[in-house]
């Protein structure tokens, strides 16, 4: 049995974003919405083990070297940071959205 190295905290903003993405996708395909939810849960397990393996986020207006990004389910991105043994997920983005909206 593998024990988690990190705890994962999901911000209320990130939770809201995820719900919006799943809701939107469910209007098109319930199956796809379920797959997105499952992929998100799987990504949480990965972040509990090795969050440092994901690349740093480089974007104007975002402090360099602080946030990381994790692409999952083909076009969704988790934006997170690591502080000590805790991973803080701040956003769940659809990569087709304008990245500048991330800082607003």
C-alpha positions as CSV (number, residue, x, y, z in Angstrom):
1,X,0.0,0.0,0.0
2,X,1.4,3.4,-1.0
3,X,1.1,6.2,1.4
4,X,0.6,9.8,0.3
5,X,3.6,12.1,0.6
6,X,1.5,15.2,0.2
7,X,-1.9,16.4,1.2
8,X,-4.0,18.1,-1.5
9,X,-6.2,21.2,-0.8
10,X,-8.7,22.3,-3.4
11,X,-9.6,26.0,-3.3
12,X,-13.3,26.9,-3.5
13,X,-12.5,28.7,-6.8
14,X,-11.0,25.5,-8.2
15,X,-14.0,23.5,-7.1
16,X,-16.4,26.0,-8.7
17,X,-14.4,25.9,-11.9
18,X,-14.5,22.1,-12.0
19,X,-18.2,22.0,-11.4
20,X,-18.7,24.5,-14.3
21,X,-16.6,22.3,-16.7
22,X,-18.4,19.1,-15.7
23,X,-21.8,20.8,-16.0
24,X,-21.0,22.2,-19.4
25,X,-19.6,18.9,-20.6
26,X,-22.7,17.0,-19.3
27,X,-24.9,19.0,-21.6
28,X,-23.0,17.5,-24.5
29,X,-22.1,14.0,-23.1
30,X,-22.8,12.5,-19.7
31,X,-20.2,9.9,-20.4
32,X,-17.5,12.6,-21.1
33,X,-18.5,14.5,-18.0
34,X,-18.1,11.3,-15.9
35,X,-14.7,10.7,-17.6
36,X,-13.6,14.2,-16.7
37,X,-14.6,13.7,-13.1
38,X,-12.7,10.4,-13.0
39,X,-9.6,12.0,-14.6
40,X,-9.7,14.8,-11.9
41,X,-9.8,12.2,-9.1
42,X,-6.9,10.3,-10.7
43,X,-4.9,13.6,-10.9
44,X,-5.4,14.2,-7.2
45,X,-3.9,10.8,-6.5
46,X,-0.9,11.7,-8.7
47,X,-0.5,15.1,-6.9
48,X,-0.5,13.3,-3.5
49,X,2.6,11.3,-4.7
50,X,4.8,13.4,-7.0
51,X,3.6,17.0,-7.6
52,X,7.1,18.3,-8.2
53,X,7.3,16.3,-11.4
54,X,4.9,18.7,-13.2
55,X,6.3,21.7,-15.0
56,X,6.3,25.3,-13.7
57,X,3.7,27.6,-15.0
58,X,5.2,30.5,-17.0
59,X,2.6,33.2,-17.6
60,X,2.7,37.0,-17.5
61,X,1.3,38.3,-14.2
62,X,2.0,35.0,-12.4
63,X,5.0,34.8,-10.0
64,X,7.7,32.8,-11.7
65,X,8.7,29.6,-10.1
66,X,5.7,29.4,-7.8
67,X,2.9,27.7,-9.6
68,X,2.9,24.5,-11.5
69,X,0.6,23.1,-14.2
70,X,-0.8,19.6,-14.8
71,X,-2.6,18.8,-18.0
72,X,-5.3,16.1,-17.6
73,X,-8.2,14.7,-19.7
74,X,-6.6,16.1,-22.9
75,X,-7.5,19.8,-22.5
76,X,-7.9,20.6,-18.8
77,X,-5.2,22.1,-16.7
78,X,-4.7,22.1,-12.9
79,X,-2.9,25.2,-11.6
80,X,-1.3,24.5,-8.2
81,X,1.5,25.3,-5.9
82,X,3.4,23.3,-3.4
83,X,4.1,24.6,0.1
84,X,6.0,22.1,2.3
85,X,4.0,18.9,2.1
86,X,0.8,20.4,0.9
87,X,-0.4,20.9,-2.7
88,X,-2.8,23.8,-3.2
89,X,-5.0,23.6,-6.3
90,X,-6.0,27.1,-7.2
91,X,-7.6,26.7,-10.6
92,X,-9.0,24.1,-13.1
93,X,-8.8,25.5,-16.5
94,X,-10.0,24.5,-19.9
95,X,-6.9,25.0,-22.1
96,X,-9.1,26.5,-24.8
97,X,-9.8,29.5,-22.6
98,X,-7.8,32.7,-22.7
99,X,-4.9,32.2,-20.3
100,X,-4.9,35.9,-19.3
101,X,-8.3,35.2,-17.6
102,X,-6.4,33.1,-15.1
103,X,-5.1,36.2,-13.3
104,X,-8.5,38.1,-13.2
